[in-house]
Amino acid sequence: MSASHVLNSQQWGACGAGPEHDLCGLAGGAARSLRPTAAMQLRVVCGQAWLTLDDGPHGWREASGDLLLRAGQSVRIGAGQHAVIEPLGGRPLQFQWRRAG
């Protein structure tokens, strides 16, 4: 996966700053499976995440693979693409999950 798929964005507001922000959390050792029906943006707020993306519904290999994300980094996940997110280092993870703009 190219570096252009991971964005360092300054456009996000503070945690819980409004109804458009959906703050999610994962305890250390947990994992969450994500399969959006619309394109979504995942942004790490606190902690570090290991994100595994599949090829997507159309088999785009360049949109698949493993990513390590730190606080402030985000990635777009396409509609129908499957992703699994896990916290790194046994520490809790907080992330925002919202519709891509």
Helices and strands as residue ranges (DSSP letters): G 3-5, E 6-8, E 23-26, E 32-34, E 40-46, E 48-53, G 61-63, E 65-70, E 73-77, E 83-87, E 93-99
